[in-house]
Amino acid sequence: MKTPVGMIDSKAAAEMLGITDQTLRQWRSLQCDQPVYHKLNGRICYRPRDIDAWIANHAVSHLR
């Protein structure tokens, strides 16, 4: 089964985040703070824009 148009699979999402697919799986199972994901036909999918938004929301500024 193919990943729906405009979506990426868990492996590609993990690559975008610089983590392993296993870490992303753990985040889902532990319900940690994580990017929004969708379960479509039993498959976990992510929108790249949701990954980008999650990264942007976790930026840390060291300005004083």
N, CA, C and O atoms as a GROMACS GRO file, in nm:
protein
  256
    1MET      N    1   0.083  -0.117   0.000
    1MET     CA    2   0.000   0.000   0.000
    1MET      C    3   0.088   0.124   0.000
    1MET      O    4   0.187   0.132   0.073
    2LYS      N    5   0.051   0.220  -0.082
    2LYS     CA    6   0.130   0.342  -0.094
    2LYS      C    7   0.091   0.444   0.011
    2LYS      O    8  -0.022   0.445   0.062
    3THR      N    9   0.186   0.531   0.044
    3THR     CA   10   0.159   0.642   0.134
    3THR      C   11   0.074   0.744   0.058
    3THR      O   12   0.105   0.776  -0.056
    4PRO      N   13  -0.032   0.795   0.121
    4PRO     CA   14  -0.119   0.892   0.052
    4PRO      C   15  -0.041   1.014   0.003
    4PRO      O   16   0.061   1.052   0.061
    5VAL      N   17  -0.091   1.076  -0.102
    5VAL     CA   18  -0.030   1.195  -0.160
    5VAL      C   19  -0.021   1.304  -0.054
    5VAL      O   20  -0.116   1.328   0.020
    6GLY      N   21   0.092   1.370  -0.049
    6GLY     CA   22   0.114   1.478   0.046
    6GLY      C   23   0.156   1.433   0.184
    6GLY      O   24   0.176   1.514   0.274
    7MET      N   25   0.170   1.302   0.202
    7MET     CA   26   0.208   1.246   0.331
    7MET      C   27   0.341   1.172   0.316
    7MET      O   28   0.381   1.136   0.205
    8ILE      N   29   0.408   1.151   0.428
    8ILE     CA   30   0.531   1.072   0.428
    8ILE      C   31   0.516   0.962   0.533
    8ILE      O   32   0.437   0.975   0.626
    9ASP      N   33   0.592   0.858   0.517
    9ASP     CA   34   0.586   0.748   0.615
    9ASP      C   35   0.672   0.781   0.736
    9ASP      O   36   0.743   0.882   0.740
   10SER      N   37   0.666   0.694   0.834
   10SER     CA   38   0.736   0.715   0.960
   10SER      C   39   0.888   0.723   0.940
   10SER      O   40   0.954   0.803   1.006
   11LYS      N   41   0.941   0.643   0.852
   11LYS     CA   42   1.086   0.643   0.827
   11LYS      C   43   1.131   0.779   0.773
   11LYS      O   44   1.233   0.833   0.816
   12ALA      N   45   1.056   0.833   0.677
   12ALA     CA   46   1.091   0.963   0.620
   12ALA      C   47   1.075   1.074   0.724
   12ALA      O   48   1.154   1.168   0.727
   13ALA      N   49   0.972   1.064   0.809
   13ALA     CA   50   0.952   1.163   0.915
   13ALA      C   51   1.070   1.160   1.012
   13ALA      O   52   1.120   1.265   1.053
   14ALA      N   53   1.112   1.041   1.048
   14ALA     CA   54   1.227   1.028   1.139
   14ALA      C   55   1.352   1.090   1.078
   14ALA      O   56   1.428   1.156   1.148
   15GLU      N   57   1.372   1.070   0.950
   15GLU     CA   58   1.487   1.131   0.882
   15GLU      C   59   1.480   1.283   0.889
   15GLU      O   60   1.580   1.349   0.914
   16MET      N   61   1.360   1.339   0.868
   16MET     CA   62   1.343   1.485   0.876
   16MET      C   63   1.379   1.537   1.015
   16MET      O   64   1.434   1.646   1.029
   17LEU      N   65   1.349   1.456   1.117
   17LEU     CA   66   1.373   1.497   1.254
   17LEU      C   67   1.514   1.464   1.303
   17LEU      O   68   1.555   1.510   1.410
   18GLY      N   69   1.587   1.386   1.225
   18GLY     CA   70   1.722   1.349   1.266
   18GLY      C   71   1.724   1.245   1.377
   18GLY      O   72   1.818   1.240   1.457
   19ILE      N   73   1.620   1.162   1.381
   19ILE     CA   74   1.611   1.056   1.481
   19ILE      C   75   1.585   0.924   1.410
   19ILE      O   76   1.565   0.922   1.288
   20THR      N   77   1.586   0.816   1.484
   20THR     CA   78   1.557   0.686   1.423
   20THR      C   79   1.406   0.663   1.419
   20THR      O   80   1.330   0.724   1.494
   21ASP      N   81   1.366   0.575   1.331
   21ASP     CA   82   1.226   0.535   1.324
   21ASP      C   83   1.183   0.472   1.456
   21ASP      O   84   1.069   0.489   1.499
   22GLN      N   85   1.274   0.400   1.520
   22GLN     CA   86   1.245   0.339   1.650
   22GLN      C   87   1.212   0.445   1.755
   22GLN      O   88   1.120   0.427   1.834
   23THR      N   89   1.287   0.554   1.757
   23THR     CA   90   1.259   0.663   1.852
   23THR      C   91   1.121   0.722   1.826
   23THR      O   92   1.046   0.747   1.920
   24LEU      N   93   1.087   0.743   1.701
   24LEU     CA   94   0.956   0.796   1.667
   24LEU      C   95   0.845   0.700   1.711
   24LEU      O   96   0.741   0.742   1.761
   25ARG      N   97   0.868   0.571   1.693
   25ARG     CA   98   0.773   0.469   1.739
   25ARG      C   99   0.755   0.477   1.891
   25ARG      O  100   0.644   0.468   1.942
   26GLN      N  101   0.866   0.494   1.963
   26GLN     CA  102   0.860   0.505   2.109
   26GLN      C  103   0.779   0.627   2.150
   26GLN      O  104   0.697   0.619   2.241
   27TRP      N  105   0.803   0.740   2.084
   27TRP     CA  106   0.728   0.861   2.115
   27TRP      C  107   0.577   0.836   2.100
   27TRP      O  108   0.498   0.878   2.184
   28ARG      N  109   0.540   0.766   1.993
   28ARG     CA  110   0.397   0.738   1.972
   28ARG      C  111   0.344   0.648   2.083
   28ARG      O  112   0.235   0.672   2.136
   29SER      N  113   0.418   0.544   2.118
   29SER     CA  114   0.368   0.449   2.218
   29SER      C  115   0.363   0.512   2.357
   29SER      O  116   0.276   0.477   2.437
   30LEU      N  117   0.455   0.603   2.386
   30LEU     CA  118   0.458   0.669   2.517
   30LEU      C  119   0.373   0.795   2.520
   30LEU      O  120   0.358   0.859   2.624
   31GLN      N  121   0.318   0.830   2.404
   31GLN     CA  122   0.238   0.952   2.388
   31GLN      C  123   0.316   1.076   2.431
   31GLN      O  124   0.263   1.165   2.498
   32CYS      N  125   0.442   1.078   2.392
   32CYS     CA  126   0.530   1.192   2.421
   32CYS      C  127   0.491   1.311   2.333
   32CYS      O  128   0.412   1.298   2.239
   33ASP      N  129   0.550   1.425   2.366
   33ASP     CA  130   0.538   1.541   2.278
   33ASP      C  131   0.600   1.502   2.145
   33ASP      O  132   0.716   1.462   2.139
   34GLN      N  133   0.523   1.513   2.039
   34GLN     CA  134   0.568   1.465   1.909
   34GLN      C  135   0.492   1.534   1.798
   34GLN      O  136   0.388   1.596   1.823
   35PRO      N  137   0.541   1.525   1.675
   35PRO     CA  138   0.466   1.582   1.563
   35PRO      C  139   0.331   1.512   1.546
   35PRO      O  140   0.315   1.394   1.580
   36VAL      N  141   0.236   1.586   1.492
   36VAL     CA  142   0.104   1.530   1.461
   36VAL      C  143   0.122   1.418   1.359
   36VAL      O  144   0.196   1.433   1.262
   37TYR      N  145   0.054   1.306   1.382
   37TYR     CA  146   0.054   1.198   1.284
   37TYR      C  147  -0.087   1.152   1.258
   37TYR      O  148  -0.179   1.183   1.334
   38HIS      N  149  -0.104   1.080   1.151
   38HIS     CA  150  -0.234   1.031   1.108
   38HIS      C  151  -0.225   0.880   1.088
   38HIS      O  152  -0.124   0.830   1.040
   39LYS      N  153  -0.329   0.811   1.126
   39LYS     CA  154  -0.334   0.667   1.102
   39LYS      C  155  -0.438   0.645   0.992
   39LYS      O  156  -0.558   0.658   1.015
   40LEU      N  157  -0.389   0.611   0.874
   40LEU     CA  158  -0.475   0.593   0.758
   40LEU      C  159  -0.465   0.449   0.710
   40LEU      O  160  -0.358   0.403   0.672
   41ASN      N  161  -0.577   0.380   0.711
   41ASN     CA  162  -0.580   0.239   0.669
   41ASN      C  163  -0.475   0.157   0.743
   41ASN      O  164  -0.410   0.069   0.685
   42GLY      N  165  -0.458   0.186   0.872
   42GLY     CA  166  -0.363   0.112   0.954
   42GLY      C  167  -0.218   0.155   0.939
   42GLY      O  168  -0.130   0.096   1.002
   43ARG      N  169  -0.192   0.257   0.859
   43ARG     CA  170  -0.055   0.306   0.839
   43ARG      C  171  -0.036   0.440   0.908
   43ARG      O  172  -0.125   0.525   0.905
   44ILE      N  173   0.080   0.459   0.968
   44ILE     CA  174   0.115   0.586   1.029
   44ILE      C  175   0.174   0.675   0.921
   44ILE      O  176   0.268   0.636   0.852
   45CYS      N  177   0.118   0.795   0.908
   45CYS     CA  178   0.165   0.892   0.808
   45CYS      C  179   0.179   1.029   0.871
   45CYS      O  180   0.112   1.061   0.969
   46TYR      N  181   0.267   1.109   0.814
   46TYR     CA  182   0.291   1.245   0.861
   46TYR      C  183   0.282   1.340   0.743
   46TYR      O  184   0.313   1.303   0.630
   47ARG      N  185   0.240   1.462   0.772
   47ARG     CA  186   0.249   1.568   0.671
   47ARG      C  187   0.381   1.640   0.696
   47ARG      O  188   0.411   1.676   0.810
   48PRO      N  189   0.460   1.661   0.592
   48PRO     CA  190   0.587   1.732   0.612
   48PRO      C  191   0.568   1.868   0.680
   48PRO      O  192   0.652   1.909   0.760
   49ARG      N  193   0.460   1.937   0.649
   49ARG     CA  194   0.437   2.068   0.712
   49ARG      C  195   0.416   2.054   0.863
   49ARG      O  196   0.451   2.145   0.939
   50ASP      N  197   0.357   1.942   0.908
   50ASP     CA  198   0.340   1.919   1.051
   50ASP      C  199   0.474   1.894   1.120
   50ASP      O  200   0.496   1.937   1.233
   51ILE      N  201   0.564   1.826   1.050
   51ILE     CA  202   0.699   1.804   1.103
   51ILE      C  203   0.770   1.939   1.115
   51ILE      O  204   0.831   1.969   1.218
   52ASP      N  205   0.762   2.020   1.009
   52ASP     CA  206   0.825   2.152   1.011
   52ASP      C  207   0.769   2.240   1.123
   52ASP      O  208   0.844   2.310   1.190
   53ALA      N  209   0.637   2.236   1.142
   53ALA     CA  210   0.573   2.315   1.248
   53ALA      C  211   0.619   2.269   1.386
   53ALA      O  212   0.644   2.351   1.474
   54TRP      N  213   0.630   2.138   1.405
   54TRP     CA  214   0.674   2.085   1.534
   54TRP      C  215   0.818   2.131   1.563
   54TRP      O  216   0.850   2.170   1.675
   55ILE      N  217   0.903   2.125   1.462
   55ILE     CA  218   1.041   2.171   1.478
   55ILE      C  219   1.044   2.320   1.514
   55ILE      O  220   1.116   2.361   1.605
   56ALA      N  221   0.966   2.400   1.442
   56ALA     CA  222   0.962   2.545   1.467
   56ALA      C  223   0.912   2.574   1.609
   56ALA      O  224   0.960   2.668   1.673
   57ASN      N  225   0.817   2.497   1.657
   57ASN     CA  226   0.762   2.518   1.791
   57ASN      C  227   0.858   2.477   1.902
   57ASN      O  228   0.836   2.508   2.018
   58HIS      N  229   0.964   2.407   1.866
   58HIS     CA  230   1.061   2.362   1.965
   58HIS      C  231   1.195   2.433   1.954
   58HIS      O  232   1.295   2.390   2.009
   59ALA      N  233   1.194   2.544   1.880
   59ALA     CA  234   1.316   2.624   1.868
   59ALA      C  235   1.342   2.692   2.003
   59ALA      O  236   1.250   2.736   2.071
   60VAL      N  237   1.468   2.699   2.038
   60VAL     CA  238   1.508   2.764   2.163
   60VAL      C  239   1.595   2.883   2.129
   60VAL      O  240   1.694   2.871   2.057
   61SER      N  241   1.558   2.996   2.182
   61SER     CA  242   1.636   3.117   2.160
   61SER      C  243   1.721   3.144   2.284
   61SER      O  244   1.671   3.138   2.397
   62HIS      N  245   1.845   3.174   2.262
   62HIS     CA  246   1.936   3.202   2.374
   62HIS      C  247   1.963   3.353   2.386
   62HIS      O  248   2.062   3.395   2.446
   63LEU      N  249   1.874   3.433   2.328
   63LEU     CA  250   1.891   3.577   2.338
   63LEU      C  251   1.854   3.624   2.478
   63LEU      O  252   1.759   3.572   2.538
   64ARG      N  253   1.926   3.719   2.528
   64ARG     CA  254   1.896   3.770   2.663
   64ARG      C  255   1.850   3.913   2.656
   64ARG      O  256   1.820   3.973   2.759
   0.00000   0.00000   0.00000
